[in-house]
């Protein structure tokens, strides 16, 4: 399995934006323990951002702060900018991240390491669409700043399909939570990795639509880390491009992908070069 | 699977029967010359010696030179459609002359489907076709099929009507009731029961690497395995099974399900531009030259083989 589909929450570095679907509190605590311990060891400011009234922060902070905490390292803190309630629709979460990152660096930390449970943010269809855009903005922000983010989602509450739709908008996701990732790659470009086939094509199209307003025409999609895409995935990009009135330029496509694009005769998708 | 559109009258889909290139040139030059004189766009396809001889006799004609091993039924249908589509607005009629490759009986099963599919887009007002077969290399039973799919026969005996079956459904009935390919009687190196498309891709990619396929060919095999397994799940009936045979530089894969199978012209007629259904198999017929479909009491099987020559082109 690719490094973009890890099986543990540890092993993270600044720039990583990891989705962690979980089933039950034990899975959540296990992941956050190792993630927090790693951040404290690296002298990062470790912050729990509570987006909903989960009541988890006390358990997480008291538990993970004491487990594996290196001597002399700081404790994780509750983010001061959250009030334990879902963010209003349309909120740009990077506004908070910018301030938190600046403060962390100013205080001498090597970076900011965020944990959040976004379950409460995505309980409704409208909430999911809005938060999908937020995930993309966080992804784009973390590419260019010393930020590491762990986004947890309760699969039992949300259902696998809902979580998959959000998991694919991270730079990494827990193995088996999405077959592909559509991540920010800096400079307003995207990167598509993993595998997209007819069965996951609709998920790719659905992932493109909410982040569309953040993209500029033509949107460059780096695909050199893409293991597989078939006509279904390319038609999904075509449909998304048409819906968003964007041209989609695939960069680093394999010879087969370039051939597929040309043979399909797509109007909104093109492929530059081949690997 | 998407059913093709209704058959239009194909008044000019001629079967050309010849015994060798020299005789074929003699038969075709007047046909090509008549087309050029009528202002038709004439396209001559075949082995270089045949194409060169015809073009030398009729300088205004166009040619595509290709060896028999490079011939894909799906690609040729796409080529001819493209020529037609480029000229339809100019109201220029297209006259196609195709020297058909020498083929094995299993290859003939695919070219037989090609000949039927050609009837769907040939049009007396815009596209005429002449398909030339060398009778000295023709397998038994082939002639009857050819006479059924063509409207006329050109040979040393002149230009005569054929035994054309104008109803497409009746013409292609039984086209997929075929015996297994001989390789299917041997022991496969890989068997997957009810694989997901992803599992099929990973297993075939591994096998393609182990039997030394070039990257392009391996990618083609992976695409084909994914598409056929997906089709088995979406359009067929479980269980879906994948079997594979590997030789030096060559990989053969079959994907079977227990369903009733596809339309006899599956993969040869393009779907609507944004339709997913039917589009994948059409793509495979552009990508893989050696691909076949068959149906029997046990269900439906797609077989494809890739080697170093297979790949995006």
Interface residues (C-beta under 8 A of the other chain):
Chain A: X179 X195 X197 X198 X199 X201 X228 X230 X231 X232 X235 X238 X239 X254 X255 X256 X258 X259 X260 X263 X264 X265
Chain B: X197 X198 X201 X215 X216 X219 X220 X222 X223 X226 X227 X230 X234 X273 X274 X276 X279 X280 X283 X286 X287 X311 X312 X313
